[in-house]
Amino acid sequence: MPNLTLTQRLTELIRTKPMTPADQQQAALLTLDALANSVAGRSSEPGAILLRWAATSAGDTAEHHAFLRGALTHILETDDLHRASVTHPGCVVVPAAWAMAARTGQRGHALLKAVLWGFEAMTRIGMAVGPTHYRIWHNTATCGPYGSAMAAAALLYLDAPTTVHALGNAGTQSSGLWQFLDTGAMTKHLHAGRAAAAGVLAADLAQAGFTGPPAILEGAKGWFAAACPDADPDAVVRNPDDPWQLVQTSIKPWPSCRHTHAVIDAASELRGIPIGEIERVDVATYPTALEVCDRPLPHSDYEAKFSLQHCVAAALSRDQVDFSAFTEQARLELAAVRGRITVRVAEPYASAYPHAWGGAVTVTMRGGAVRTARRTHAKGDPEVALSPAELIVKARMLLNYGGISEPDRLVAAILTLADDAPLPELP
């Protein structure tokens, strides 16, 4: 297809990619994870603000619902992560697909196909933007509109040319900057919501005949030229016969930035060493983990979730790294341990990133004894995946946190989407 644009080639790749029942079942599990996160996100300060806004804002549209659920899904830092693209596809694609499927009255198989298509578009473009993009731009926000547009296009049964128009106008809405990290502002949740809504809008407009630029990615004034100085455009359509990117997406077991998870897992192996006997702790990881999560003195729950030092201290000291591990009380209790932790870039973790998000934790005790735990991959990655049973346990926890006292009926209803069940009502 030498004369086609990247967006046209990506559209063709996705539309012709075979889908198996196993792919649908995995899509149902990731849909459950995203929706459970959206319910749990309601029980947070940003969630309360979003719900108050939604109650007073005008409109009962798919775009509106995609925005709200997308933003809620990305609040608690427990949603999925695709390593090679450094994106969180579930918080963008699932809310957009759900809003569109609910509006058009579609069932499980149509929804899950849309989710698979959306993950594929978002992550393939994410794999192409290059590492420099991520230093300033939030990939979930910038690559997300392509995923939500592809999911919405699937549910609107747009043909290939019309889908390309949707993707073109989704891409021109791409934005989202990391500046919020300096203060722990709530902007990250806005990123997910806007990315979900942008694709719904783009697909609806495309269906109405509204055109978009087919070379939005590689054009002289397109996205790569604007914001991706070391882009790898061929990655958008490379290895078309690979498994769906959705089945290569990681599930997060702990409510913190994914860059902290390998060392949480490693530190958990060392749990049991008397805290008073610890002289120092060395954390070895990859550069991006330090760029995003080097915070020795976190001042809020959110900053603690983006602190390698705090997360390792929690894993060494507490039986569980759960929501309570990031509260003000926990930050005070862990301050002494946190102060003994240093973080650095080291091999093999630096070279392995982003294909592997590994790390090591070394504890030196006052008597001179040294213990080290290493992780090539983080727990929840495909190589050390959560089982369906573990994922369901996580979903129940999130739904309980969001105020659903008996979540099993909703869990079962979402999982039976793989059998083409109708969409259940969501809180």
Secondary structure per residue as TSV (DSSP state, phi and psi in degrees):
chain	resnum	aa	ss	phi	psi
A	1	M	-	360.0	58.6
A	2	P	T	-67.5	-25.0
A	3	N	T	-96.8	3.4
A	4	L	S	-91.5	150.4
A	5	T	-	-74.7	167.4
A	6	L	H	-60.2	-40.2
A	7	T	H	-65.5	-39.0
A	8	Q	H	-65.0	-41.1
A	9	R	H	-68.1	-39.4
A	10	L	H	-64.0	-42.7
A	11	T	H	-59.2	-44.8
A	12	E	H	-64.7	-42.5
A	13	L	H	-57.3	-47.4
A	14	I	H	-70.4	-43.0
A	15	R	H	-67.4	-23.1
A	16	T	T	-105.2	2.4
A	17	K	-	-75.7	129.2
A	18	P	-	-68.4	148.0
A	19	M	-	-126.5	130.9
A	20	T	-	-108.9	164.8
A	21	P	H	-57.4	-34.7
A	22	A	H	-64.4	-37.7
A	23	D	H	-63.0	-42.3
A	24	Q	H	-64.7	-39.6
A	25	Q	H	-64.5	-40.4
A	26	Q	H	-67.5	-36.5
A	27	A	H	-63.6	-36.2
A	28	A	H	-65.3	-39.8
A	29	L	H	-64.5	-42.3
A	30	L	H	-72.6	-29.3
A	31	T	H	-65.2	-43.3
A	32	L	H	-57.9	-45.7
A	33	D	H	-60.2	-45.8
A	34	A	H	-65.1	-44.6
A	35	L	H	-68.1	-37.2
A	36	A	H	-62.5	-39.0
A	37	N	H	-62.8	-38.3
A	38	S	H	-66.5	-36.8
A	39	V	H	-69.0	-44.2
A	40	A	H	-63.6	-34.5
A	41	G	T	-61.6	-19.9
A	42	R	T	-64.1	-29.6
A	43	S	S	-92.1	57.8
A	44	S	S	-151.1	162.8
A	45	E	H	-62.7	-49.0
A	46	P	H	-61.4	-36.7
A	47	G	H	-61.9	-41.4
A	48	A	H	-63.2	-39.6
A	49	I	H	-63.4	-45.8
A	50	L	H	-62.2	-41.0
A	51	L	H	-67.2	-38.3
A	52	R	H	-64.3	-42.4
A	53	W	H	-59.9	-45.8
A	54	A	H	-63.5	-35.2
A	55	A	H	-69.9	-23.2
A	56	T	H	-110.0	-7.2
A	57	S	S	-88.5	154.3
A	58	A	-	-81.8	149.9
A	59	G	-	108.3	136.2
A	60	D	-	-129.3	67.7
A	61	T	-	-115.3	163.4
A	62	A	H	-62.1	-37.9
A	63	E	H	-60.6	-44.6
A	64	H	H	-61.5	-47.3
A	65	H	H	-67.3	-36.6
A	66	A	H	-64.1	-41.7
A	67	F	H	-60.4	-51.2
A	68	L	H	-62.5	-48.6
A	69	R	H	-69.6	-35.2
A	70	G	H	-61.9	-46.2
A	71	A	H	-63.6	-43.2
A	72	L	H	-63.1	-35.5
A	73	T	H	-66.1	-28.2
A	74	H	T	-100.5	16.2
A	75	I	S	-83.6	-46.1
A	76	L	S	-90.5	3.5
A	77	E	S	61.3	34.1
A	78	T	-	-121.5	12.4
A	79	D	S	-87.4	170.1
A	80	D	-	-66.7	172.1
A	81	L	B	-150.1	129.8
A	82	H	B	-102.8	114.4
A	83	R	T	-64.6	-50.4
A	84	A	T	-64.5	-27.0
A	85	S	T	-100.5	-10.0
A	86	V	T	52.1	49.4
A	87	T	B	-126.7	159.6
A	88	H	-	-109.0	86.0
A	89	P	-	-69.6	-31.2
A	90	G	H	-61.6	-37.3
A	91	C	H	-73.7	-12.5
A	92	V	H	-105.4	-51.6
A	93	V	H	-73.2	-46.7
A	94	V	H	-63.3	-46.8
A	95	P	H	-59.5	-39.8
A	96	A	H	-66.2	-46.0
A	97	A	H	-63.8	-41.9
A	98	W	H	-64.8	-43.7
A	99	A	H	-62.8	-41.7
A	100	M	H	-71.8	-41.4
A	101	A	H	-65.4	-38.8
A	102	A	H	-65.6	-40.1
A	103	R	H	-66.3	-37.2
A	104	T	H	-96.2	1.9
A	105	G	T	69.6	36.8
A	106	Q	-	-97.9	164.8
A	107	R	B	-105.5	-170.2
A	108	G	H	-58.6	-47.9
A	109	H	H	-63.1	-40.5
A	110	A	H	-65.3	-42.1
A	111	L	H	-61.7	-47.9
A	112	L	H	-68.3	-34.8
A	113	K	H	-60.9	-43.7
A	114	A	H	-62.2	-39.3
A	115	V	H	-64.7	-45.4
A	116	L	H	-60.3	-44.7
A	117	W	H	-63.1	-43.1
A	118	G	H	-66.3	-44.1
A	119	F	H	-57.4	-41.9
A	120	E	H	-63.4	-46.7
A	121	A	H	-65.0	-46.9
A	122	M	H	-63.2	-45.6
A	123	T	H	-77.3	-34.7
A	124	R	H	-65.1	-40.6
A	125	I	H	-68.4	-37.8
A	126	G	H	-61.2	-35.2
A	127	M	T	-70.5	-14.5
A	128	A	T	-99.5	-12.9
A	129	V	S	-73.7	-21.5
A	130	G	-	89.9	154.8
A	131	P	H	-67.3	-29.8
A	132	T	H	-65.1	-35.1
A	133	H	H	-53.3	-43.6
A	134	Y	H	-67.9	-17.9
A	135	R	H	-71.3	-24.3
A	136	I	H	-119.9	-39.0
A	137	W	B	-99.3	143.0
A	138	H	-	-88.4	107.8
A	139	N	H	-56.5	-35.5
A	140	T	H	-59.7	-40.0
A	141	A	H	-73.3	-40.5
A	142	T	H	-82.9	-34.8
A	143	C	H	-90.9	-18.8
A	144	G	H	-58.5	-42.4
A	145	P	H	-57.4	-31.2
A	146	Y	H	-64.8	-40.4
A	147	G	H	-67.9	-44.1
A	148	S	H	-68.2	-35.1
A	149	A	H	-66.5	-41.5
A	150	M	H	-65.6	-40.0
A	151	A	H	-64.0	-45.5
A	152	A	H	-65.7	-37.7
A	153	A	H	-61.5	-38.6
A	154	A	H	-61.2	-42.4
A	155	L	H	-77.0	-21.0
A	156	L	H	-91.0	-1.9
A	157	Y	T	54.9	42.4
A	158	L	-	-69.4	144.2
A	159	D	-	-75.8	175.4
A	160	A	H	-61.1	-48.7
A	161	P	H	-61.0	-38.5
A	162	T	H	-69.7	-35.5
A	163	T	H	-62.3	-39.4
A	164	V	H	-62.3	-39.9
A	165	H	H	-60.9	-42.3
A	166	A	H	-61.5	-44.9
A	167	L	H	-64.9	-37.9
A	168	G	H	-61.9	-43.3
A	169	N	H	-80.3	-20.7
A	170	A	H	-68.3	-46.2
A	171	G	H	-63.9	-33.5
A	172	T	T	-71.3	-12.5
A	173	Q	T	-92.1	0.4
A	174	S	-	-64.7	131.0
A	175	S	-	-166.5	170.0
A	176	G	-	139.8	111.0
A	177	L	B	-112.4	151.0
A	178	W	G	-78.7	1.2
A	179	Q	G	-57.0	-25.3
A	180	F	G	-60.5	-21.6
A	181	L	G	-63.0	-27.5
A	182	D	G	-61.5	-31.6
A	183	T	T	-121.2	-2.7
A	184	G	T	70.2	27.8
A	185	A	-	-63.3	165.0
A	186	M	T	-83.1	8.2
A	187	T	H	-59.3	-31.8
A	188	K	H	-58.3	-35.2
A	189	H	H	-70.9	-36.8
A	190	L	H	-59.4	-39.2
A	191	H	H	-55.4	-48.9
A	192	A	H	-66.0	-42.7
A	193	G	H	-63.5	-44.7
A	194	R	H	-66.5	-39.0
A	195	A	H	-62.9	-40.3
A	196	A	H	-65.8	-45.0
A	197	A	H	-70.0	-35.2
A	198	A	H	-60.8	-41.2
A	199	G	H	-69.9	-36.0
A	200	V	H	-62.9	-46.4
A	201	L	H	-60.1	-46.2
A	202	A	H	-61.5	-41.3
A	203	A	H	-69.5	-41.6
A	204	D	H	-61.3	-43.0
A	205	L	H	-65.9	-40.1
A	206	A	H	-61.2	-41.6
A	207	Q	H	-60.8	-31.6
A	208	A	T	-82.5	-2.1
A	209	G	T	102.5	7.1
A	210	F	-	-80.5	122.4
A	211	T	-	-90.2	156.6
A	212	G	-	-135.3	164.9
A	213	P	-	-74.6	120.7
A	214	P	T	-71.1	-20.0
A	215	A	T	-106.0	38.6
A	216	I	T	-58.1	-29.2
A	217	L	T	-81.9	-59.9
A	218	E	T	-98.1	-1.0
A	219	G	S	-62.1	159.7
A	220	A	T	-59.5	-27.5
A	221	K	T	-121.3	32.3
A	222	G	S	-95.5	-166.7
A	223	W	H	-68.1	-43.7
A	224	F	H	-62.6	-42.6
A	225	A	H	-64.6	-35.1
A	226	A	H	-77.5	-39.0
A	227	A	H	-139.4	7.1
A	228	C	-	-133.5	78.4
A	229	P	T	-65.4	-23.6
A	230	D	T	-121.2	43.0
A	231	A	-	-62.5	153.2
A	232	D	-	-121.4	77.9
A	233	P	G	-55.6	-35.4
A	234	D	G	-62.0	-22.3
A	235	A	G	-62.8	-21.9
A	236	V	G	-59.9	-36.3
A	237	V	T	-124.2	14.1
A	238	R	S	-70.9	147.8
A	239	N	S	50.2	60.6
A	240	P	T	-63.6	-22.2
A	241	D	T	-89.8	4.0
A	242	D	S	-59.1	159.4
A	243	P	-	-56.7	159.2
A	244	W	-	-52.7	139.8
A	245	Q	G	-62.6	-25.5
A	246	L	G	-59.8	-39.0
A	247	V	G	-77.0	-6.6
A	248	Q	G	-104.0	13.2
A	249	T	-	-92.8	140.0
A	250	S	B	-89.4	150.4
A	251	I	-	-109.0	134.7
A	252	K	-	-90.3	122.4
A	253	P	S	-85.2	-17.3
A	254	W	S	-122.4	147.1
A	255	P	S	-85.4	63.1
A	256	S	S	-148.2	171.5
A	257	C	-	-55.1	139.8
A	258	R	G	-60.3	-26.2
A	259	H	G	-65.6	-13.3
A	260	T	G	-94.3	-7.5
A	261	H	H	-74.7	-37.1
A	262	A	H	-61.8	-41.0
A	263	V	H	-80.1	-24.4
A	264	I	H	-61.5	-46.8
A	265	D	H	-61.9	-43.9
A	266	A	H	-63.7	-45.2
A	267	A	H	-64.5	-32.7
A	268	S	H	-63.3	-31.6
A	269	E	H	-64.2	-28.9
A	270	L	T	-93.2	-1.5
A	271	R	T	-58.6	139.8
A	272	G	T	115.6	-20.5
A	273	I	S	-66.1	127.1
A	274	P	-	-56.2	126.4
A	275	I	G	-58.9	-36.6
A	276	G	G	-66.4	-17.8
A	277	E	G	-89.3	-6.6
A	278	I	E	-81.8	121.5
A	279	E	E	-88.7	-45.6
A	280	R	E	-156.5	159.8
A	281	V	E	-131.9	128.8
A	282	D	E	-109.9	128.8
A	283	V	E	-114.3	121.5
A	284	A	E	-108.7	133.1
A	285	T	E	-155.6	-159.6
A	286	Y	-	-108.6	161.3
A	287	P	H	-57.7	-42.3
A	288	T	H	-63.0	-33.8
A	289	A	H	-60.7	-40.1
A	290	L	H	-70.7	-39.8
A	291	E	H	-60.1	-36.9
A	292	V	H	-95.5	-30.6
A	293	C	H	-129.3	24.2
A	294	D	-	-89.9	90.4
A	295	R	-	-136.1	89.3
A	296	P	S	-69.1	-22.6
A	297	L	S	-128.9	73.2
A	298	P	-	-69.1	137.0
A	299	H	-	-108.2	3.1
A	300	S	S	-151.5	166.7
A	301	D	H	-54.4	-44.4
A	302	Y	H	-66.7	-43.5
A	303	E	H	-63.0	-35.9
A	304	A	H	-64.2	-32.9
A	305	K	H	-70.7	-16.9
A	306	F	T	-111.8	33.5
A	307	S	-	-125.1	111.2
A	308	L	H	-57.6	-41.5
A	309	Q	H	-62.7	-45.9
A	310	H	H	-68.2	-42.0
A	311	C	H	-64.1	-40.1
A	312	V	H	-67.8	-41.4
A	313	A	H	-59.8	-41.9
A	314	A	H	-64.6	-42.6
A	315	A	H	-67.7	-33.4
A	316	L	H	-73.1	-27.7
A	317	S	H	-106.7	-23.7
A	318	R	-	-118.8	151.5
A	319	D	S	-67.4	-30.5
A	320	Q	-	-138.2	140.6
A	321	V	-	-97.7	89.1
A	322	D	S	-120.1	-166.8
A	323	F	G	-59.0	-34.4
A	324	S	G	-69.0	-15.4
A	325	A	G	-73.6	-5.8
A	326	F	G	-118.2	4.9
A	327	T	S	-72.6	170.1
A	328	E	H	-59.0	-42.4
A	329	Q	H	-60.4	-44.4
A	330	A	H	-65.1	-39.0
A	331	R	H	-63.0	-38.2
A	332	L	H	-68.7	-44.7
A	333	E	H	-63.5	-32.1
A	334	L	T	-96.0	2.5
A	335	A	H	-59.5	-41.7
A	336	A	H	-64.5	-45.0
A	337	V	H	-65.9	-42.4
A	338	R	H	-58.8	-35.0
A	339	G	T	-69.2	-14.6
A	340	R	T	-95.4	5.0
A	341	I	E	-103.5	130.4
A	342	T	E	-116.7	149.3
A	343	V	E	-124.5	145.2
A	344	R	E	-154.2	161.4
A	345	V	E	-85.4	137.4
A	346	A	-	-152.3	157.5
A	347	E	T	-87.1	153.2
A	348	P	T	-86.8	5.5
A	349	Y	H	-71.1	-35.1
A	350	A	H	-63.8	-46.1
A	351	S	H	-73.2	-29.1
A	352	A	H	-75.5	-25.3
A	353	Y	T	-70.8	139.9
A	354	P	T	-95.2	3.5
A	355	H	T	-71.1	-26.0
A	356	A	-	-136.7	132.0
A	357	W	-	-108.1	75.3
A	358	G	-	-101.8	-176.3
A	359	G	E	177.2	170.3
A	360	A	E	-140.0	149.9
A	361	V	E	-126.4	126.0
A	362	T	E	-119.1	124.2
A	363	V	E	-107.3	124.0
A	364	T	E	-105.5	124.4
A	365	M	E	-93.7	163.0
A	366	R	T	-61.2	-28.7
A	367	G	T	-81.8	-2.4
A	368	G	S	102.8	-12.5
A	369	A	-	-65.6	146.2
A	370	V	E	-128.9	134.8
A	371	R	E	-130.7	138.1
A	372	T	E	-130.0	139.5
A	373	A	E	-125.2	135.2
A	374	R	E	-123.2	148.1
A	375	R	E	-135.8	124.9
A	376	T	S	-76.2	-38.4
A	377	H	S	-128.9	157.7
A	378	A	-	-83.9	146.7
A	379	K	T	-58.6	133.8
A	380	G	T	100.8	-14.3
A	381	D	S	-68.0	159.4
A	382	P	G	-55.2	-31.3
A	383	E	G	-71.3	-26.9
A	384	V	G	-134.1	58.1
A	385	A	-	-68.7	150.3
A	386	L	-	-68.6	139.1
A	387	S	-	-73.1	160.7
A	388	P	H	-53.6	-37.9
A	389	A	H	-64.5	-41.7
A	390	E	H	-65.6	-38.8
A	391	L	H	-65.7	-37.9
A	392	I	H	-66.3	-39.2
A	393	V	H	-59.6	-44.1
A	394	K	H	-61.3	-44.9
A	395	A	H	-60.8	-42.4
A	396	R	H	-60.1	-43.9
A	397	M	H	-59.2	-45.8
A	398	L	H	-65.6	-42.1
A	399	L	H	-66.7	-39.3
A	400	N	H	-60.6	-43.8
A	401	Y	H	-60.6	-33.2
A	402	G	T	-83.8	4.2
A	403	G	T	100.6	7.8
A	404	I	-	-95.1	109.4
A	405	S	S	-76.9	-27.6
A	406	E	-	-126.9	83.0
A	407	P	T	-82.9	-9.9
A	408	D	H	-61.2	-34.7
A	409	R	H	-64.3	-42.3
A	410	L	H	-68.9	-39.9
A	411	V	H	-57.6	-48.6
A	412	A	H	-63.7	-39.7
A	413	A	H	-64.6	-37.1
A	414	I	H	-72.2	-41.0
A	415	L	H	-68.4	-29.6
A	416	T	G	-77.8	1.5
A	417	L	G	-59.7	-27.6
A	418	A	G	-66.2	-17.2
A	419	D	G	-98.1	13.8
A	420	D	T	70.0	32.6
A	421	A	-	-70.7	160.1
A	422	P	B	-70.6	159.9
A	423	L	-	-70.2	132.1
A	424	P	-	-78.8	163.3
A	425	E	-	-72.2	139.0
A	426	L	-	-112.2	148.5
A	427	P	-	-70.4	360.0
